[in-house]
């Protein structure tokens, strides 16, 4: 936890774990190149493509996933925008 009470690190790590878990399911039927081309780092797209029996998130959890995905898919947890850092976003 950061001194000011917020840290993006847990979100980044959780998104990475979710990405690997979902991609592992798709790698049962597709090649790594196919999975990468079809989904990239888009967690929402990957989750929506799962079989219904594999979709375990509640509506609230999926909403959190969607919000985190808007940052994660663009690699913005890893590469910060200087303007965001300066304005405290």
C-alpha positions, 0 to 999 in steps of 0.5 A: 500500500502506498503512503497516500492509500492508493497504489496501482500495483495490486490492480496491475498484478491482478490484471496480469494474473487474470490475463494469464488464466484466461489465455491458458483456457484459450491455449487449449484450442488455439496457438499462442500467436492466434490468442495474441492476435485475437485478444492482445491484452484486452481482458474484457474481450477475453472474458466475453469470449469465454464459455458461459460456464467459465464466466464466474464474475459477479456483475460488480466484479465484471464492472471492476474488471472493465474499469481496470481493463481500460487502463490495462489493455493500453499498458498504462499500469506499466507506462505512466503518462507524465501528464497524469502523474503531474496532475495526480490522476 
